[in-house]
Amino acid sequence: MEKEYPHKPTTKSNHTSSLITLHSSLKISAWAEEDRPREKLERLGAQALSNAELLAILIGSGSPRESAVDLMKRVLGDCNNNLNTLGKRSIHELTAYNGMGPAKAITILAACELGKRRQLEKAEEREDLGSATAIYNHMHPIMQDLDVEEAWVLLMNRNFKLIKRLRISHGGLSETAVDVRIIIKEALLNNATIIALCHNHPSNNPRPSTDDDRLTQKLKAAADIMRIHMADHVIITDGRYYSYREEGRIL
């Protein structure tokens, strides 16, 4: 009769545990790219990362025995996974962990302090640029003393709140070259749904030129194709302005 030898079956849990142990012992640079915290944040945004992964980005590295993520999991575990508790730790307490030097401890406490200060501050009020007068008042201090023409684009959300202000050209005494493609590109990159174009006339004559009319038409056509609302093209002078929308030339 064939002799039976006892054997220990390999269970799924044992296999998973060994993989986790292997993963933990590897440096983050050896992880699959989609698992690395920095790449994950770039791909999915900061909100997709755990607290340990965000802290691992700050400290940069762990120890020869564990990755930065696993080190921060251990530290957070001792803080009941509470960031408020972590922020109350001293530099001396944090440096008691293997792989956590003073520089890393200081970085963590600085981040916790910034988080606390952010909570205490009000959200920044975005300027409302829903009229030609508001656009003029916003841009006049920037453009009133210019001796050459400049063109700026104001990127806004659907409530006419300013997202970003960009200078797109700096030119001569009587004209400046504006690339419509750059304006549309910036609007898309900044998730703007409304744009307004502004430029100054150093001559202090607010009346638009033929080139101004042509540029307005080109930008309006391009914005319409991309389903971006062109709110206005405002010509700025010192004390006066010309609005294509107020003049009924942009609908």
C-alpha positions in Angstrom: 0.0 0.0 0.0 1.3 3.4 -0.9 2.4 5.4 2.1 0.7 8.8 2.6 2.8 11.7 3.6 1.2 14.5 5.6 1.2 17.9 3.8 0.2 21.4 4.6 -2.2 22.8 2.0 -1.4 26.3 0.6 -4.4 28.4 1.4 -5.4 31.6 -0.3 -4.9 33.6 2.8 -1.4 32.4 3.2 -0.7 33.3 -0.4 -2.2 36.8 0.0 -0.3 37.3 3.2 3.0 36.5 1.5 2.3 38.9 -1.3 1.5 41.7 1.2 4.7 41.0 3.1 6.7 41.0 -0.2 5.0 44.3 -1.3 5.7 45.9 2.1 9.4 45.0 1.9 9.9 46.6 -1.5 10.9 50.2 -2.0 8.1 52.3 -3.4 10.2 52.8 -6.6 9.9 49.0 -7.1 6.1 49.0 -6.9 3.9 48.9 -9.9 3.6 52.4 -11.2 -0.2 52.6 -10.6 0.4 51.8 -6.9 3.1 54.5 -6.3 1.6 57.4 -4.3 3.1 60.2 -6.4 2.0 58.7 -9.7 -1.4 57.8 -8.2 -2.0 61.4 -7.1 -1.0 62.7 -10.5 -3.3 60.3 -12.2 -6.3 60.3 -9.9 -6.0 63.4 -7.7 -5.1 63.8 -4.0 -8.5 62.7 -2.8 -7.9 59.2 -4.1 -4.9 58.6 -1.7 -5.1 57.4 1.9 -3.7 59.4 4.7 -0.7 57.1 4.9 0.0 57.5 1.1 -0.2 61.3 1.4 2.2 61.4 4.3 4.5 59.0 2.5 4.8 61.5 -0.3 5.9 64.1 2.3 8.6 62.0 4.0 9.8 60.6 0.7 11.3 57.3 2.0 10.9 54.7 4.8 13.6 52.4 6.1 15.4 49.4 4.7 12.8 47.2 6.4 9.6 49.0 5.3 8.4 51.5 2.7 7.4 55.1 3.5 3.7 54.1 3.2 4.1 51.2 5.7 6.0 53.4 8.0 3.2 56.0 8.0 0.6 53.3 8.4 2.4 52.2 11.6 2.7 55.7 12.9 -1.0 56.4 12.1 -2.0 53.2 13.7 -0.4 54.3 17.0 -2.4 57.6 16.6 -5.7 55.7 16.2 -5.6 56.7 12.6 -6.4 60.2 13.6 -4.6 63.1 11.9 -5.5 65.4 14.8 -3.7 63.1 17.2 -0.7 62.8 14.9 -0.4 66.6 14.9 -0.1 66.6 18.7 3.0 64.3 18.6 6.3 65.8 19.4 9.5 65.6 17.2 11.0 63.3 19.9 8.0 60.9 19.8 8.0 60.7 16.0 11.8 60.1 15.7 11.4 57.1 17.9 10.2 55.2 14.9 12.9 53.5 12.8 13.2 55.4 9.5 11.9 58.6 10.9 14.5 61.3 11.3 14.1 64.8 12.5 13.6 66.2 9.0 10.7 63.8 8.3 9.2 64.5 11.7 9.3 68.2 11.2 7.8 67.9 7.7 4.8 65.9 9.1 4.2 68.4 11.9 4.4 71.3 9.4 1.8 69.6 7.2 -0.5 69.1 10.2 -0.1 72.7 11.2 -0.9 73.9 7.6 -4.0 71.7 7.6 -5.2 73.3 10.9 -4.6 76.8 9.5 -6.5 76.0 6.3 -9.5 75.0 8.4 -9.5 78.4 10.2 -9.4 80.4 6.9 -12.4 81.3 4.8 -12.5 80.1 1.2 -11.1 82.8 -1.1 -13.8 85.0 -2.6 -13.7 84.9 -6.4 -14.3 88.2 -8.1 -17.5 88.5 -10.1 -16.8 89.7 -13.7 -20.3 89.5 -15.0 -20.3 93.0 -16.6 -18.1 95.1 -18.8 -17.8 97.6 -15.9 -16.5 94.9 -13.6 -14.0 93.7 -16.2 -12.8 97.3 -16.7 -12.4 97.9 -12.9 -10.5 94.6 -12.6 -8.1 95.2 -15.5 -7.7 99.0 -15.5 -5.1 99.1 -12.6 -3.0 96.5 -14.5 -3.2 98.3 -17.9 -3.6 102.0 -17.2 0.1 102.9 -17.5 1.2 100.6 -20.3 2.9 102.3 -23.3 2.4 99.2 -25.6 -0.5 97.0 -26.3 -1.1 93.9 -24.2 -3.9 91.3 -24.5 -5.3 89.4 -21.5 -7.9 86.7 -21.2 -10.1 86.3 -18.1 -11.1 82.7 -17.5 -14.3 82.2 -15.5 -16.7 79.6 -14.3 -20.4 79.5 -15.3 -21.2 82.1 -12.5 -18.8 84.6 -14.0 -16.4 84.1 -11.1 -12.8 84.6 -12.0 -10.7 81.4 -12.2 -7.5 82.8 -13.7 -6.2 85.9 -15.4 -3.6 85.4 -18.2 -1.5 87.8 -20.3 -1.4 86.2 -23.7 0.5 88.8 -25.7 2.7 91.9 -25.4 3.1 93.9 -28.5 3.7 97.3 -30.1 2.2 100.8 -30.0 -0.8 100.1 -32.1 -1.4 96.3 -32.2 -0.5 93.0 -30.5 -0.6 89.5 -32.0 -3.1 87.1 -30.3 -3.2 83.4 -30.9 -6.8 82.2 -30.6 -5.6 78.6 -30.1 -3.7 79.6 -26.9 -6.8 81.2 -25.4 -9.0 78.1 -26.1 -6.3 75.8 -24.8 -6.0 77.7 -21.6 -9.7 77.8 -21.1 -9.9 74.0 -21.5 -7.0 73.3 -19.2 -8.5 75.5 -16.5 -12.1 74.1 -16.9 -13.4 77.6 -17.8 -16.8 77.8 -19.3 -16.7 81.6 -19.9 -14.0 83.8 -21.3 -13.5 87.5 -21.8 -10.8 89.2 -23.8 -9.2 92.5 -22.8 -6.6 94.6 -24.4 -5.5 98.2 -24.1 -5.0 101.1 -26.5 -2.0 103.2 -25.5 -3.4 106.0 -27.7 -6.3 106.3 -25.2 -8.8 106.0 -28.0 -11.2 103.2 -27.0 -12.7 102.7 -30.5 -11.9 99.2 -32.0 -9.8 98.8 -35.1 -10.6 96.5 -38.0 -8.0 94.0 -36.6 -9.8 94.2 -33.2 -13.1 93.3 -35.0 -11.5 90.5 -36.9 -9.9 89.0 -33.7 -13.2 89.2 -31.8 -15.0 87.3 -34.6 -12.3 84.6 -34.8 -12.3 84.1 -31.0 -16.1 84.0 -30.8 -16.3 81.4 -33.6 -13.6 79.2 -31.9 -15.3 79.5 -28.5 -18.7 78.5 -29.9 -17.2 75.4 -31.5 -15.8 74.4 -28.1 -19.0 75.3 -26.3 -17.3 78.1 -24.3 -19.2 81.3 -23.8 -17.4 84.4 -24.9 -18.7 87.1 -22.5 -17.0 90.1 -23.9 -14.0 91.8 -25.6 -13.3 95.0 -23.6 -10.8 97.6 -24.9 -9.2 99.4 -21.9 -8.0 103.0 -21.8 -7.3 105.3 -18.9 -10.7 106.4 -17.8 -12.9 104.8 -20.6 -13.6 101.4 -22.2 -15.2 99.9 -25.2 -17.4 96.7 -24.7 -18.3 94.6 -27.7 -21.2 93.2 -25.7 -22.6 96.5 -24.6 -22.4 97.7 -28.2 -24.4 94.7 -29.3 -21.6 93.2 -31.3 -21.3 90.0 -29.3 -24.6 88.0 -28.7 
